[in-house]
Amino acid sequence: MPVESLSARWLARFESAFAQALPAPERVPSRLHAAMRYAALGGCKRLRPQLVYASGHLAGADEAALDFAAVAVELIHAFSLVHDDLPAMDDDDLRRGRATVHVAFDEATAILAGDALQTLAFETLASTPVAAETRIALIRTLAEATGASGMCGGQQLDMDGADRAITLADLELLHRMKTGALIGASVRLGALIGGADAGLRQTLDEFAGDLGLAFQIRDDILDVEADSATLGKTAGKDAAQHKATYPTLLGMAGARNRLDELSGKMRAALSPLGTEANALRAVAEFAIARAN
């Protein structure tokens, strides 16, 4: 099946499962549930769910089981954006072209909505229809990617790095934790559900590590080049907050060269896997060429 058809099918499956997983807005406490749905259902790329399906497809996974992992990673992503936008963190009032959750509701509700989205992610993942041993591996994978050794730790490094000089190695570590860890987990979850062997998991881990870094470098470039209307969030925030980025450390040409280097590594990693990896190739191409 063509990649475009597969992607459309996976996206339809995901959106249906995602809407069903979120609590109905009329349920008590209705304000919290409304905030959760507002945060999660706004239009976005759904990159991470697509990675779950693409890696799972490569590993021969059942799509019904992949639905659970796809929902879980997107719930974590939604939670991270709600908290990232809070005044105590990046302090932004625009996300996906509309008011951020703490602006649309209030700061306390935004904090609770983020917390509830995170816990719902693990509740969902714990219900994945696979062997208990695999469910434990799924939960461990997502927890490690979300916590202090992954996304949360990367966010702390990001805040610590404002207004001070950091090295390129420091920046890469920050990106691999803050952005790359959840992207890597998305790929790993699909592979685990499909029962991928250790060799395939290692190949996919290497691909996903480069993809996560490439995605963030593209974000750094877009923060300089694109406007807020195109991005759906405030442009120029990195410079305004005096954060180190690939363009600030390497210049725009250097950042683009690093992106090209990572693109080559991703192509090389997937080359032995044949046409079954075409969906993963498509995500990688999107990551380095997207406009928002």
Protein Blocks (a to p, Z undefined) as FASTA:
>chain_A
ZZklmmmmmmmmmmmmmmmmpccfkbccfklmmmmmmmmmpcceklmmmmmmmmmmmnop
afklmmmmmmmmmmmmmmmmmmmmpmklnopabeehiacfklmmmmklmmmmmmmmmmmm
mmmmmmpccdfklmmmmmmmmmmmmmmmlmmmmmmmmmmmgopacdfklmmmmmmmmmmm
mmmmmmmmmmmmnopafklmmmmmmmmmmmmmmmmmmmmmmmmmmcfklnopaehklmmn
opacfklmnojmlmmmmmmmmmmmmmmmmmmnojmlmmmmmmmmmmmmccZZ
